[in-house]
Amino acid sequence: MMNTYLVPRRRRMHMHPALSNDRVARQMGMVNSDVHIPLDVKEEADAFVIYATIPGLNAEDLKIEILNRVVDIQGEFTQDEDGDNEYLRRERPVGKFHRRLRFTNKLDSAKVEATLKNGVLSLRIPKIEAEQPKSIQVKVK
């Protein structure tokens, strides 16, 4: 008889840093990450809204870049230097994170609204309207 044990994907990826470069990690938007940050993406009529959970980080700890259809969110959770390294249990994340999200529409990086409140990063990124053919009226003189 053979026993099979299932390990959740997020935990499996955290246990094996080498898996952060595999196909599944790339599909999840993880690029060279030590830590996985959960996020939600919502589409509105004129914008995309991203909510990322990043407890304990300040705005200056984040690097956000937007180019055409791609949003990059980077940062690092650092370990508190309190002198006592003998914890009974440590579960808070420590290390770098990098999430890359690709969208179908071009994004307007000049009009992005970013807020950080209670450990939740909110990004509202307007869409760029697709260029429509423009009719030109010819005037007769």
JOCOR-V812765 format. One record per pair of residues at least 6 apart in sequence whose ideal C-beta (glycine too) atoms are under 7 Angstrom apart, sorted by sequence separation. I is the first residue (numbers start at 0). J is the second residue. D is the distance in whole Angstrom. If there is no record, write none. Layout:
# JOCOR-V812765
((I;J;D) (I;J;D))
This chain:
# JOCOR-V812765
((12;18;5) (18;24;6) (29;35;6) (11;18;7) (12;19;6) (40;47;6) (41;48;5) (64;71;4) (114;121;5) (63;71;7) (40;49;5) (63;72;5) (113;122;5) (19;29;6) (38;49;6) (39;50;5) (61;72;7) (62;73;4) (111;122;6) (112;123;4) (12;24;6) (19;31;7) (38;50;6) (62;74;7) (111;123;7) (19;32;6) (38;51;4) (61;74;5) (111;124;5) (60;74;5) (8;23;7) (36;51;5) (37;52;5) (60;75;7) (78;93;5) (110;125;5) (36;52;6) (76;92;5) (16;33;7) (36;53;6) (76;93;5) (56;74;6) (76;94;6) (106;124;5) (107;125;4) (75;94;7) (107;126;7) (56;76;7) (75;95;5) (106;126;7) (107;127;5) (49;70;7) (51;72;6) (53;74;6) (55;76;7) (106;127;7) (13;35;7) (74;96;6) (104;126;4) (105;127;4) (12;35;7) (73;96;7) (104;127;7) (73;97;5) (9;35;6) (71;97;7) (72;98;5) (71;99;5) (69;99;6) (70;100;5) (69;101;5) (68;101;6) (68;102;5) (68;104;7) (70;106;7) (68;105;6) (67;105;6) (68;106;6) (67;106;7) (65;106;5) (34;76;6) (65;108;4) (65;111;6) (63;113;6) (70;124;7) (47;102;6) (58;115;5) (34;92;4) (61;120;7) (65;124;7) (34;94;5) (36;96;5) (38;98;7) (40;100;7) (33;94;3) (34;95;7) (33;95;5) (34;96;4) (36;98;6) (32;95;6) (33;96;7) (55;118;7) (32;96;5) (54;118;4) (32;97;5) (53;118;6) (31;97;5) (52;118;6) (30;97;5) (52;119;6) (53;120;6) (29;98;7) (30;99;5) (50;119;6) (51;120;4) (28;98;5) (28;99;5) (50;121;6) (28;100;5) (48;121;7) (49;122;4) (48;122;7) (48;123;5) (46;123;5) (47;124;5) (46;124;6) (46;125;5) (47;126;7) (45;125;6) (46;126;6) (45;126;6))
